[in-house]
Amino acid sequence: MERRLVTIMAADVVGYSARMELSESETIRQLSALTQMIGEQVSRHNGRVFSRAGDGFLSEFPSPVMAVQSGFEIQRILLASDQSSGNPFQLRIGIHLADAIVDGQDLLGEGVNIAARVEGLGEPGTVLITQNVFDQVKRAAKLRFEDLGERSLKNISEPIRLYRVVGDLENHSYITGAPSPLQGNGGRDLKRTNPHSLALVPFANLSGDPEQEYFSDGFSEDLITELARFHQIFLISRNASFALKGRNRGWQQIGKQLGVAYCLEGSVRKLGSRIRITCQLTDTQTGEHVWAEKYDCQLGELYDVQDELAAAIVSMVAGRIEHQGRVAAKRKKPADMLAHDCLLRGLVHHRLGGVTRETAEKALHWFDLAIEKDPDFARAYAWRACAIATLADWTGENVWDEMIASSRRGLELDDSDAECHRIAGAIALQTRNYDQAEYHYRRALDLNPNHAYVVGRMGELYNFLGDGQTALKYQLRARQLDPFLPAYCRELEAVAYYLLGQYADTVAVVAQLSRVTRIAAVYRVAAYTHLDDPGGLDNAKNALRIIDPDFTIQRFVATEFYKDPCLVQQLRDDLCKAGLKAE
């Protein structure tokens, strides 16, 4: 008897029997259309519908991420649909990951039953997932979730923790995926191998304790930050580096995909306060190991080891180090390295801060604890400002004063920390203080010239200043630093082309995105009002309706921080011309 691990999605039409009593023929017509739509969406996410029983659907997927994205898309399409009956179908959807028995084309077993039980607990229009699905998708599904706690299911012996999908996560910090095509105007290839270029594969955790993963990831991120300070090398961004984690790729493949000459890998073993670090530098063209080293240190010596390691790597890659310039930008070591440990733990939760309220609260807790252990730890204050803002997305509280105060305190303590300036720049832009935003972003780039996210944010700033040409230069640079640049960063290219009046290019960029974001969808609609393509405009409007069924022009333009009010008015006029809802 064959068994396999699969992700099961159960979907059921709400009130189907009552509909059949009211109008059998219309209900059957609508069910036929629904069946086709579900089949298309399931197939689009590499799944298959393996069972249909009246108004119920059972589907299998090779990946929990694909299953959750499929279920969410199905619900969004139904929410945005304008069916002629005026009474569109509603679905409940439940998703579970489990071992299943294969019976021909059918799947059987407790896992299938659990998916069906979970679906029955949902409200109409919702997607519920079990704990084991959440554990697999929380970093990669680009969605927000609400923790519903443990629930008892009929004929299932143990309670199961459930989560509800509550919406898109536009600013997810841990997004990875297929690299975006690195093409500029005219198909110019941007991915040339720089002889002084480097990618860092996140160091492996050899501590024998999965709970120590935060430490090895944090060490890798700190080392990326240190290496990024050197102007002599071209360093692939943190986001692109972490996209390599856990993937068995050869050096030549990494070199070709990321356009780098060298790759650094290693491991971290932490036993109490003792740490062992091993690292190896490889030439991606030849596969030759050009340098390797091992370090043993105490926790309190970690910063010094990272400094020494970064200097050795840059010396091997670039051949020389401008020592004087680097010393000026050297970070301040925490007075208590336990504060640094708390910061690393907080960052793990902060990367998922928008996924659930609980992760946002945990991030803030760890940053507060870092400050409690070391009241002069600048970066903890900066990240605390970010965490305050993320938690406010869940609570709706006005936290501006607290957020600004925390950010300012970080800068007062360490003006040479790039993250402190990056976060201060983001806050300044939100308050429309363009000069201050530019100052902090430029200072962050002076301190960390390889920070792809800051380079991209400079592009966003120049968009809001109305300078699409300069914005594009920064965006293309960001794509060089990060071939895995998330859609919520690449959308800024579409905005820049819109500002330049290159409306066809706006549409083309949106078509390249791995996921069409709300902002990209809006600017695509605005661009189509300048193109002679009524069908394209209708499709763009329908796509926006699926992404944001409650979209209004007034609410959207209020979040576009253009310095020139004429640009705000142009965007408003174009969206009105497209026939979108004003308020």
Buried (B, 14 or more C-beta within 10 A) or exposed (E): EEEEEBBBBBBBBBBBEEBBEEEEEBBEBBBEEBBEBBBEBBEEBEBEBBBEEEBBBBBBBBBBBBBBBBBBBBBBBBBBBEBEEEBBBBBBBBBBBBEBBBEEEEBBBBBBBBBBBBBBBBEEBBBBBBBBBBBBBBBBBBBBBBBBEEBEBEEBEEEBBBBBBBEBBBBBBBBBBEBBEBBEEEEEEBBEBBEBBBBBBBBBBBBEEEEBBBBBBBBBBBBBBBBBBBBBBBBBBBBBBBBBBEEEBEBBEBBBBBBBBBBBBBBBBBEEEEBBBBBBBBBBBEEEEEBEBEBEBEBBBBBEBBBBBBBBBBBBBBEEBEEEEBEEBEBBBBEBBBBBBBBBBBBBBBBBBBBBBBBBBBBBBBBBBBBEBBBBBBBBBBBBBBBBBBBBBBEEEEBBEBBBBBBBBBBEBBEBBBBBBBBBBBBBBBEEBBEBBBBBBBBBBBBBBBBBBBBBBBBBBBBBBBBBEBBBBBBBBBBBBBBBBBBBBBBBBBBBBBBBEBBEBBBBBBEBBBBBBBBBBBBBBBBBBBEEBEEBBBBBBBBBBBBBEEBBBEEBBEEBBBEEEEBBEBBBEBBEBBEBEEE
